[in-house]
Amino acid sequence: MTLSFSQIDPPSRLLMGAGPANVHPRILRAMAADVIGQMDPEMTAYMDETMALYREVFRTKNKQTLLVNGSARSAIEAALVSLVTPGMKVVIPRIGRFGLLLTEIVSRCGGVPCTIDVEWGQVVRPEQVEAAIIEHRPGLVAAVHGDTSTTTAQPLADIGAICRRHDVLFYVDATATLGGMEFETDAWGIDVATAGLQKCLGGPPGSAPITLSDRAVAAVLARRHDEAGIATGQPQGEGPVIHSNYFDLAMLMNYWSPARMNHHTEATSMLYASREAARIVVEEGVAARVERHTRAGRAMVAGLRAMGLQIYGDDATRMSNVTGVWVPEGVDNARVREQMRQDFEIEIVSSFGPLTGKIWRIGAMGVNAQKHKVLLTLGAFEAVLAGEGFKLPRGAGVDAAREAWG
Ligand SMILES: *Cc1c(COP(=O)(O)O)cnc(C)c1O
């Protein structure tokens, strides 16, 4: 029997969940460009341009600013497998599910996670991080900036200085916030930051930007990079071997350097996507883009509150690009999401762990952080909730959001 599936023709859904968000049409067009050889001068020029663009996006002067091929997790894993040595203590402030992911990866790398746990929805205070550093003497502090599971953003500005003072490296997962919330790699003293394209950067999943400070680069280069001793031309340190080839940041940095030491085949179409995503951010301006996401979040919160709903988390530490809202008594979380999708082609999501089924998360990221998309989502949400018997003042949500947008 021959298989004959139809050509892919996905619905044009409005993705107002926690990521992926809809992809900017310019990025989709860039991805349709022809594939060229990885050592072509055009290709290596695109790689250099991509590095320069992401320095702007990450707000850093770090020479080593490049891409890891894979979803956001690939850069998280590259950072941790390259930095964490066996027995190394790693302090991890945990404000949600992605803190658990850092813990798991650190353990797999042979590190010893020393977690600072707070109730979901809360953040960790800088003093707690300093106390944990003094108690555990870690080699690394690994934190999540915006944890989409709790829609909460960990303030980072003071933690970097504490890490410098105690000579500890500082890693941050900025997947959910880069390009949407203020993020200052250099000014906040962050040594390694990683991201993905599918949240505020407006691209598809599959490429993970990363930036490394000179201190972090030195730590990576101090390790051995080739367990088998095969002559790869990689600089060999004395430290414990990095137990990955694909995610060995020394090898990746070499590949992205003028030496162009062959490693993997750069994912050509994803490089086009990453480059275009960053080009769009730089054109719009990082500050203007943050302001747009802030407005979208403010309008969403105002609209939801005007509908009589309770917003999850703290006003002071809430992410602007994804909003958590409590499911009211007697309303079926899953049915509401299903009707949003079936009747309005709009995706919203629930959350994980202790918040499973308890909240909805409604995002406005990248190209979706726009007035009309926020208003359409709120209008649809109102209609669905009213249909489920939830008593709300009709029209109030959209009106409040329009006003809050300004
Ligand atoms: C969405 C998200 C990720 C996603 O990782 P993927 O590998 O791209 O699925 C990682 N970290 C945080 C904080 C996120 O919000």
The ligand as an SDF file (V2000), in Angstrom:
LIG
                    3D

 15 15  0  0  0  0  0  0  0  0999 V2000
    9.6710   27.9830   27.1180 C   0  0  0  0  0  0  0  0  0  0  0  0
   10.8290   27.8810   27.9900 C   0  0  0  0  0  0  0  0  0  0  0  0
   11.8660   26.9920   27.7060 C   0  0  0  0  0  0  0  0  0  0  0  0
   11.6490   26.1030   26.5080 C   0  0  0  0  0  0  0  0  0  0  0  0
   12.6420   25.2660   26.1310 O   0  0  0  0  0  0  0  0  0  0  0  0
   12.4520   24.5110   24.7400 P   0  0  0  0  0  0  0  0  0  0  0  0
   13.5540   23.5720   24.7010 O   0  0  0  0  0  0  0  0  0  0  0  0
   12.5220   25.5500   23.6570 O   0  0  0  0  0  0  0  0  0  0  0  0
   11.1010   23.8580   24.7830 O   0  0  0  0  0  0  0  0  0  0  0  0
   12.9750   26.9710   28.5270 C   0  0  0  0  0  0  0  0  0  0  0  0
   13.0500   27.8000   29.5930 N   0  0  0  0  0  0  0  0  0  0  0  0
   12.0650   28.6670   29.8910 C   0  0  0  0  0  0  0  0  0  0  0  0
   12.1990   29.5760   31.0500 C   0  0  0  0  0  0  0  0  0  0  0  0
   10.9310   28.7250   29.1020 C   0  0  0  0  0  0  0  0  0  0  0  0
    9.9200   29.5610   29.3940 O   0  0  0  0  0  0  0  0  0  0  0  0
  1  2  1  0
  2  3  1  0
  2 14  2  0
  3  4  1  0
  3 10  2  0
  4  5  1  0
  5  6  1  0
  6  7  2  0
  6  8  1  0
  6  9  1  0
 10 11  1  0
 11 12  2  0
 12 13  1  0
 12 14  1  0
 14 15  1  0
M  END
$$$$
